[in-house]
Amino acid sequence: MVAAGLGFAFLPANSAKYAGVVALPIVEPEFWREVNLVSVRGRPHSPAVGALVREAMSKKWFGSKALGMKTPEA
C-alpha cells in the first residue's frame, strides 16, 4: 500500500527494500511505548509463563527495576 501511494509506514531501516518505497530517517519526535505485564497472583500457569515473569521482573527497565504491584481484592 505504501508503494502504491496509499499511506505510510514506520519500519526498521533494513525492511524498506521495495521498489517505489523511499526510506527516510525519523529525527524527531522520539518514539516510546509503555508495556505492561499482568498476571494473577496464585493462579496456576505454565513454567514458560513463570520464567517470562521472573525474567521481566529481574531486569532494569529504563534504569529502574520492574514494579510488582498488588491490587486490592474485590
Summary of the structure (lengths in Angstrom):
residues: 74
radius of gyration: 19.9
end to end distance: 47.3
largest distance: 55.9
contacts: 77
relative contact order: 0.10
helix: 20%
strand: 5%
